[in-house]
Amino acid sequence: MTQGSLEHITVIDFSRFRAGPWCTNLLGELGAEVIKVERPGVGDAERHSFPEQEGMGVSFIPRNRNKKSVTIDMKTDEGRQLVEDLIADADVVVENFSLGVLERLGLGYDYLQEEVNPGLIYGSIKGYGEKGPYKDRKGVDLVMQAEGGLMSVTGTEDGDVVKVGQAIGDIGAGLFTTVGILSALNHRERTGEGQKVETSLFGTIVSFMEEYLTMYGMTGDDPGPLGTRHQTGVPYELFDTADGQMVIHVPSRRWQEFATDVLDAPDLAEYDSQQQRQEHYDEIMEVLRPKLRERTTEEWRGILDELGCPNGPLNQVSDVVEHPQARDRGYVFEYEDENIGEVTMQGHPFHLSETPGSVRSGPPLLGEHTGEVLREKLGLSDDELETLVEKDAIAGDV
């Protein structure tokens, strides 16, 4: 069994914050060697996100495992040349700088592809993308959730809109970039050609709007927030039980049995289509809500499982951390790191039978692998490294 399906791939990671590091974390989990290039003395800003454990921030820890950190000042001639030399033998570059930053450093895609590494896969993540009238605007997740329409359909019915609890635009952009990079690597395997993979937070959010866009095209009406209620299915939302809350979904094929045997309301069984149940929503809820409050969540789980209706409790994070399915599949696990001690982390839900993903190292200290990488990749001697330190081109452990 190999280290991972991407163990032959080297990634130069210039990304910071969430979207880019999420992408490179996935590539690293699949076996790629990920070399994170950071600014000396500063590094990724999320290294000091709050709260910290042993000086390392909560936002940095989970998405920067399986990476090596080198600290290079790309604004120096020597530092810029070091980066170019690393890219020359790499397979993938990932960056989420503001538009034009790497071009101004002489490390833009066109130059790298034409002069340095024709087979390079170059992943670029921007707020609004690299083209279009908004390309120069700054973009962050919460702005994208608002401008991309997602916030307009998230919140309580007839109440205030809210953001999705997680930075879904960042994570989604990281996922889309990963998909694009894997596709580009497959193309290169067949043709030898490198290419640019460009994604954006705005495009990610708009993509996630999916059927809402189609719905507007059909009706001409703006969809609005429905709380936990689903935009098409009934019943499919969060309900109170005798001891908590749970989500239930009754598929159309189970509705008549559910209405008759569970709700004891055979007159509701005639609403055997989603359209009818939408039209008679209030009538159904007058029966369903008080009925669900008669039993505990666990009791309803047994009843609904037997009927074949998807259901689950409203869990807190503490419940998810101890969830038996999450633990069994490695979606939550503890990692003992030599620098920061034991930390709880998220796993990733891909399971490859022959080349499974793995966590081989924790998040790196700033510049921890500078000397190691430059010796191994570029063949630099101790004296050459010391000279680069004296010129402030590199820092860290040399």
HUSUL-V834653 format. One record per backbone hydrogen bond with DSSP energy under -1.0 kcal/mol. CO is the residue of the C=O (numbers start at 1). NH is the residue of the N-H. E is the energy in kcal/mol with one decimal. If there is no record, write none. Layout:
CO | NH | E
CO | NH | E
This chain:
4 | 7 | -1.7
6 | 9 | -2.3
9 | 33 | -2.7
10 | 91 | -2.3
10 | 92 | -2.0
11 | 35 | -3.2
12 | 94 | -2.1
13 | 37 | -2.2
18 | 22 | -2.4
19 | 23 | -1.7
20 | 24 | -2.5
21 | 25 | -2.1
22 | 26 | -1.8
23 | 27 | -2.1
24 | 28 | -2.4
25 | 29 | -2.4
26 | 30 | -1.5
27 | 32 | -2.2
28 | 31 | -1.8
29 | 358 | -1.9
30 | 6 | -2.9
33 | 11 | -3.4
34 | 68 | -2.8
35 | 13 | -3.1
36 | 70 | -2.7
38 | 72 | -1.8
39 | 42 | -1.9
39 | 43 | -1.7
44 | 47 | -2.2
45 | 48 | -1.3
46 | 49 | -1.6
47 | 57 | -2.6
51 | 58 | -2.0
53 | 56 | -1.4
56 | 53 | -2.7
57 | 61 | -2.0
68 | 36 | -3.9
69 | 369 | -2.6
70 | 38 | -2.9
71 | 395 | -1.7
72 | 74 | -1.0
73 | 76 | -1.5
76 | 80 | -2.7
77 | 81 | -2.0
78 | 82 | -2.0
79 | 83 | -2.1
80 | 84 | -2.2
81 | 85 | -2.5
82 | 86 | -2.2
83 | 87 | -2.4
84 | 88 | -1.8
87 | 90 | -1.3
91 | 121 | -2.3
92 | 12 | -3.1
93 | 123 | -3.9
94 | 14 | -2.8
95 | 125 | -2.2
98 | 101 | -2.0
100 | 104 | -2.1
101 | 105 | -1.1
102 | 107 | -3.3
103 | 106 | -1.5
108 | 112 | -2.4
109 | 113 | -3.1
110 | 114 | -2.1
111 | 115 | -3.0
112 | 116 | -1.3
112 | 117 | -3.6
117 | 120 | -2.1
118 | 194 | -1.3
121 | 93 | -2.5
122 | 197 | -3.2
123 | 95 | -2.5
124 | 199 | -2.7
126 | 201 | -1.9
127 | 202 | -2.7
132 | 135 | -1.6
134 | 137 | -2.0
140 | 144 | -2.3
141 | 145 | -2.6
142 | 146 | -1.6
143 | 147 | -3.2
144 | 148 | -2.8
145 | 151 | -2.9
146 | 149 | -1.1
150 | 153 | -1.1
151 | 154 | -1.3
154 | 162 | -2.7
155 | 227 | -2.5
156 | 159 | -2.1
160 | 156 | -1.1
166 | 168 | -2.4
167 | 171 | -2.3
168 | 172 | -2.5
169 | 173 | -2.3
170 | 174 | -2.3
171 | 175 | -2.3
172 | 176 | -2.9
173 | 177 | -2.4
174 | 178 | -2.0
175 | 179 | -2.5
176 | 180 | -2.5
177 | 181 | -2.7
178 | 182 | -2.6
179 | 183 | -2.2
180 | 184 | -2.5
181 | 185 | -2.6
182 | 186 | -1.9
183 | 187 | -2.1
184 | 188 | -2.5
185 | 189 | -2.1
186 | 190 | -1.1
187 | 191 | -2.1
188 | 192 | -2.7
195 | 122 | -2.1
197 | 124 | -3.1
199 | 126 | -1.9
200 | 204 | -1.7
201 | 205 | -2.3
202 | 206 | -2.5
203 | 207 | -2.3
204 | 208 | -2.1
207 | 210 | -1.2
209 | 212 | -2.7
210 | 213 | -1.1
210 | 214 | -1.2
211 | 215 | -2.9
212 | 216 | -2.2
213 | 217 | -2.1
214 | 218 | -1.7
215 | 219 | -2.5
216 | 220 | -3.0
226 | 229 | -2.0
235 | 250 | -2.0
236 | 230 | -1.3
237 | 248 | -1.8
239 | 246 | -2.4
244 | 241 | -3.0
245 | 314 | -2.3
246 | 239 | -3.2
247 | 312 | -1.9
248 | 237 | -1.2
251 | 254 | -1.9
252 | 255 | -1.0
254 | 258 | -2.6
255 | 259 | -3.3
256 | 260 | -2.1
257 | 261 | -2.8
258 | 262 | -1.5
258 | 263 | -2.3
259 | 265 | -3.1
265 | 268 | -2.0
268 | 271 | -1.8
270 | 272 | -2.1
273 | 277 | -2.2
274 | 278 | -2.3
275 | 279 | -2.3
276 | 280 | -1.7
278 | 281 | -1.3
280 | 284 | -2.2
281 | 285 | -2.6
282 | 286 | -1.8
284 | 288 | -2.8
285 | 289 | -2.0
287 | 291 | -1.3
288 | 292 | -2.2
289 | 293 | -1.2
291 | 294 | -1.5
295 | 242 | -3.1
296 | 300 | -2.4
297 | 301 | -2.2
298 | 302 | -1.7
299 | 303 | -1.9
300 | 304 | -3.0
301 | 305 | -2.5
302 | 306 | -1.9
303 | 307 | -1.4
304 | 308 | -1.1
304 | 309 | -2.8
310 | 249 | -2.2
312 | 247 | -2.9
313 | 315 | -1.0
316 | 320 | -1.9
317 | 321 | -2.5
318 | 322 | -1.1
320 | 323 | -1.3
323 | 327 | -2.5
324 | 328 | -2.3
325 | 329 | -2.0
326 | 331 | -2.2
326 | 332 | -1.2
331 | 347 | -2.8
333 | 345 | -2.9
335 | 343 | -2.4
337 | 341 | -2.0
341 | 337 | -2.4
343 | 335 | -3.0
345 | 333 | -2.0
361 | 66 | -2.1
365 | 368 | -2.2
367 | 370 | -1.5
367 | 397 | -2.3
369 | 373 | -2.8
370 | 374 | -2.2
371 | 375 | -2.3
372 | 376 | -2.3
373 | 377 | -3.3
374 | 380 | -1.8
375 | 379 | -1.1
381 | 385 | -2.2
382 | 386 | -2.4
383 | 387 | -2.1
384 | 388 | -1.9
385 | 389 | -2.1
386 | 390 | -2.3
387 | 391 | -1.5
388 | 393 | -2.5
389 | 392 | -1.7
393 | 73 | -3.0
397 | 371 | -2.8
